[in-house]
Amino acid sequence: MAILITGGSKGIGRSIAERFSAPGVKVFVNYASDDAAAQETAALVRARGGEPILLKQDISTFAGVHELLAQVSRHTDHLDQVVHGAVYAYSCSLLEADPAQFERAVMLNGTGMLYVAQAALPLLRKGSTLFFLSSRGTKVAVPNYAAIGAPKAMAEALIRYLAVELAPRGIRAHVVSPSLVLTDAVRQVFGAENADKRAAAAAAANPSGRNATGMDVANAMFFLASPEAEMITGRELVIDGGAYIKP
């Protein structure tokens, strides 16, 4: 088995890497800059018997995506799961957004999902599963979140189209949307202190008494990637403990 996780060295990506790790599994962890965090993730993968392969590659460009998959191809002839979790955490008011930064956000947070799928296609096979990591900000206007939420809304639509095109090949595609998980990206968008306050308030209001965790997300993906979920594709799975349906 082999899995590729973009943005896999921290936060939810790290939990996914750890959950899918097992003897004989190649875990490709893509990251942009934090070598120390990547090494910590690699240690967690090894502890569960997996084989970590760290790929430091900026995928905010079309060329970067293709270079990443070229690197993956040197180590494996197939991918069972591809998770696009990399995010450009550009915090801005939409009317004051810098065009260059917003364009980069659209690529990494939105259209990047399509380019990753296209570049990975030669490595996908019947039973392979694509995942896009999304959020509630695709459906409601979260302050200073437009450069993340709007592109992710596009990616959610792309997943639905990809699911239909990939289904005849036996390949599935999903959106997984957790409620607030306190990651470095969340702290970058909202500021560390404000993010901590948001997380505490969200946990107190959640019917389940806590926030979702990265491992909650990873466990859901593990099921959706299993043979038992063969006839589930093109869907968004919300992991929130009931938070979003509570009045």
N, C-alpha and C positions, 0 to 999 in steps of 0.2 A: 504494500500500500504506500501511496505517496500523497502528501498534501502540501499545497502552497498557500501561504498566508501573507498577503501584503499588509504592511503595518503590523507585523507579528511579534515585535520585540517587547511590547509593553501592553498594559491594560487588557482589554478584551482579547486582542490578538494573542497575547501571551497565554491567557487561559485556554484559548482554542488549541494552541500548539501543545500545551500540556495535556489536554483532554484526549487529543487524537494520538498521542504518543503511545507506542507499544513496541515490543520487539519486532523487528522487521519493517517498521514504518519509517520512511524518509520524511522528515518534516522540514520543508523549505521555509525559512523565516526571512522575509524581505523587510528591510528597514532602511532609513535614509541617513542617519547620522550617529545615533547613540550606541557606540560599540560596547560600552559596559553593560547596558541593558540587554543587548543582544546576547552577550555571553551568559548573563544570568538566565535568560530564557533557554539557551542551549543546555545549561546545566539541568534545568527542570526536565527538558526532553530526555536527556541521557538517563536521569534518575528513574524514568518510567520505561527505559529500554529502547527508546526511539533513537534514530540517527539524525541529529540536527545538522542542517546545512544552511549557514548564514549567508545571505546575499545582500550586500550593501549596494543599493541601487536606487537612485532618484527616479520615480516613475510618474513624475508630474509632466512628462512629455511623451509623445507617441514613440519616439526613438528609445526613451528609457524603458518603456513597457516591453518593447521587442528585445532589448538587450537583456532584461530580466529573464524572459522566457527562453532566450538563447542559452543563458547560464543554467537554467533548470534542465534544459535538454541535454546538457553535458553529463548530467547525473542520473537521468531516468528517461525511459521511453514512454511513460504514462503518468497521468495525474488522476487520482481518484476524487480529490476535492480541491477546489480553488476558492479561497475566501478573499474578497476584496474589502479589507478593513482599513487601508491607509486613508488618512484624511489630512487635508490642509486646513488647519484650524485658524482661519482668518476671521477675526472678530471685527465687525464693522456695521455701521448703519448703511442700509442699502443705497440711500441717496448720496452717501459720502464715500462709497466704495472706490478704491483705486482700481482703474481698469486692468492694469497688468496683474495685480494680485487677484482680482476677481476672476480673470481669465484662467489663472493657474488653479484657483479653487474649482472652477467648472470642470477643468480637465481631471484633476485628481479625485474630486468628490462626486463627479457626475459621469462624464463620457469615458473616464478611465475604466469603468466597469466593462464597457463594450470592447475597448481595445485589449484589455486583459483577456476577455473571453475569446476574441479573434486570435490573439497570439497563442493562447493555450490550446486552441482547437485541435491541432495535430496530436496533442498528448492526451486528449480526452477520449473516453471509451464508454461503452454501454455500462451504466451504473455510476458514472462520474456525476458529481454535483457541484454546481456553482452557487456561491453564497455572496450576497451583498449585505454589508452591515449598515443599517440605516437608523433612523431615529424619529421621534415624534415631531421634530422640527420640519419635517416635510409636509405637515398638514396644518400646523398652527404657526403663527408668526412669533417666534421666540426672539426677544430683543438681541440684536447684534449677532444673529445666527444665520442671516440670509445667505451668506456665501457658502455655508454648509448645507442648510436646509433646502434651498432651491435646487442646487445641483443634485442632491440626493433624491429629490422628488423625480428628477429626470431619470436617474439611474433605476429607480423603482419601476418606472414605465419601461425602460430598456429590458429589465429582467423579465417582465411579462411577455414582451415580444421575443426575447431569446428563448424563453421556456417553450413557446410554440414551435420555433424553428429547430430547437434541439431535441424535442420530444421524439421525433421519428428515429433519432440516433440512440435513444435510450438514456439521454443525458438530462438531468433535472437542473432547475434554476430557482433560487428562492431569495426572498428578502427577509432578514431577521432584524427586528426593531426592539431593542430593550428600552425600558424606562431609564431614568438617570443612573448611570454607572460612573462613579467618581474616578475618572482617568486623568492623565496629564493633559490630554486634549481639552477636556471639560474645564479644567483649571485654567488653561491658556485662554479659552474663549471668555469665561466669566470672571476670571481673577480667582486666585486661590481662596481668599477669605469668603467671597461671595459664593463660590462653588460649594464650599463646605456648608454654608448656611442653606443653600438650595437642597443639598443632599439630605441634611438633617430634617428639613421641613418635608421633603418628599417621603422620607422614611416614616415620619410621624403620621402622614396622611394616607399612607398605603394600607389598604385593607389587610394585606398580608403581614404588616408590621415591620417591614424592612424594604430596602431597595433591592433591585436585581443586582446580581454580581456577574462578573465575567464568566464564571463557571456555570451559572444558570444559562447564559447564552451558548456556551460551548456544549453543554449537555443537550440542548434543543437541536443544535446543528448535528450532533452525533446521531440523534435519532433520524433526522431528515436525510442524512447521508446513508442510512442503513437500507438493506433490501426490503425491510418491512414497510418503508415509506416510498416504495417504487412508484405508486400511482398518485403521489402528491408532488405537484410542481407548479411553478408560477405564482406562488402564494406569498403573502406577508405573514410571518409569525411574530406576534407582539408578545414580548416577555416582560410583564410589568406587575405581576401579582394582583391584578385587578385595578391598578391605579387609574387607568384611563377610562374605565367604565363607571367609576364611582362619581356620583353627582356632587 
